[in-house]
Amino acid sequence: MSNSAESTSSRPLRVAIVGAGPAGVYAADILTKSNEVKDGDFQVSIDLFEAYPAPYGLIRYGVAPDHPRIKGIVNALHKVLDRGDIRFLGNVTYGRDLTLHDFRAFYDAVIFSTGAIKDADLDIPGIGLEGSFGGADFVSWYDGHPDVPRDWPLEAKEIAVIGNGNVALDVARMLVKHADELLVTEIPDNVYRALKDSPVTDVHVFGRRGPAQVKFTPLELRELSHAKDVDIVLYPEDFEFDEASDEAIRSNNQIRTMVNTLTNWLVEEHAEA
Ligand SMILES: Cc1cc2nc3c(=O)[nH]c(=O)nc-3n(C[C@H](O)[C@H](O)[C@H](O)COP(=O)(O)OP(=O)(O)OC[C@H]3O[C@@H](n4cnc5c(N)ncnc54)[C@H](O)[C@@H]3O)c2cc1C
């Protein structure tokens, strides 16, 4: 957007960035790095707006606590903000505190990097029944998000996780892991206590298609098998592949790796039985 009445030739280009997750911070970083300094002045001036008091978006409130390497991205983002050439404005919600009209008056360009924090609606009968929760809420709870209640009703012995992406595996892993193993992470106390007291014995992960269509990645899949005292149970009928699945396995290295890993587990499971 370029709508400012004032000419930009005599002053820096003013850019507003909305959302201080990794996308917003990296966009700010790239813009400042491309900044030519003329006569000692910055040619780009950046204001980074964030709805929450603190930055880093889903790295803080989405990535599971037992993924310290990914959580560590916060350090890289912090270095960018710590340089002092980007103005961070927390506690400002676009659409409530500021509108596009305000931005048009004060900025030459706006970058929206507000992420995708909400759960997708699922058209499944009973989705609204008691005991059914969206993954984003549960993840926000275990990551200590300030907008989510601190208590979570972890009362079920059997839990169904619907979906076959990395978030499904994060949720399944957090549910089955010994809570004590999480003490080395930044897990909030209330979450540790709730997971420690959780009566869960079985977590069922459901996908609408088969192993050749899963969306999680090999690292996250293998991580699940490293969880202490956890048996992974697979069903042979899920490994009867149709033509499209065979083609996907042939042509895609990642799918092949996943299917091979799952098939090996299936073989081991039946060899032990
Ligand atoms: C549960 C979960 C687990 C994940 N685990 C991993 C992982 O292990 N490894 C990995 O690489 N990736 C992981 N990801 C993905 C990773 O978190 C995202 O790809 C990344 O955070 C996206 O960055 P972003 O900046 O686009 O959005 P976000 O991180 O969502 O940041 C958007 C920011 O915009 C702010 N915002 C939103 N609306 C407004 C508004 N109206 N006004 C002002 N500010 C606003 C938000 O508060 C937020 O700070 C995970 C994601 C989820 C959901």
The ligand as a Gaussian input file, in Angstrom:
#p B3LYP/6-31G(d) Opt

LIG

0 1
 C        0.596000     -26.294000      17.635000
 C        1.685000     -25.861000      16.706000
 C        2.915000     -26.476000      16.816000
 C        3.938000     -26.089000      15.964000
 N        5.133000     -26.709000      16.090000
 C        6.120000     -26.383000      15.244000
 C        7.384000     -27.025000      15.329000
 O        7.598000     -27.912000      16.162000
 N        8.340000     -26.647000      14.445000
 C        8.110000     -25.665000      13.513000
 O        9.009000     -25.350000      12.716000
 N        6.929000     -25.046000      13.419000
 C        5.939000     -25.383000      14.255000
 N        4.743000     -24.779000      14.147000
 C        4.547000     -23.791000      13.094000
 C        5.068000     -22.425000      13.520000
 O        4.672000     -22.122000      14.830000
 C        4.483000     -21.428000      12.543000
 O        4.844000     -21.812000      11.235000
 C        5.000000     -20.031000      12.788000
 O        4.824000     -19.618000      14.119000
 C        4.244000     -19.090000      11.852000
 O        4.775000     -17.816000      12.031000
 P        3.918000     -16.541000      11.725000
 O        4.778000     -15.369000      12.095000
 O        3.372000     -16.613000      10.353000
 O        2.614000     -16.630000      12.667000
 P        2.479000     -16.659000      14.254000
 O        3.599000     -17.330000      14.915000
 O        1.093000     -17.151000      14.503000
 O        2.523000     -15.113000      14.657000
 C        1.477000     -14.218000      14.335000
 C        1.492000     -13.082000      15.349000
 O        0.511000     -12.136000      14.957000
 C       -0.171000     -11.678000      16.110000
 N       -1.473000     -11.197000      15.704000
 C       -2.505000     -11.939000      15.230000
 N       -3.563000     -11.139000      14.961000
 C       -3.178000      -9.874000      15.286000
 C       -3.833000      -8.600000      15.254000
 N       -5.107000      -8.462000      14.802000
 N       -3.153000      -7.495000      15.675000
 C       -1.872000      -7.605000      16.122000
 N       -1.206000      -8.782000      16.187000
 C       -1.856000      -9.900000      15.767000
 C       -0.258000     -12.927000      16.987000
 O       -0.501000     -12.595000      18.343000
 C        1.118000     -13.541000      16.755000
 O        2.076000     -13.050000      17.689000
 C        3.704000     -25.111000      14.984000
 C        2.456000     -24.503000      14.878000
 C        1.453000     -24.869000      15.732000
 C        0.104000     -24.238000      15.617000

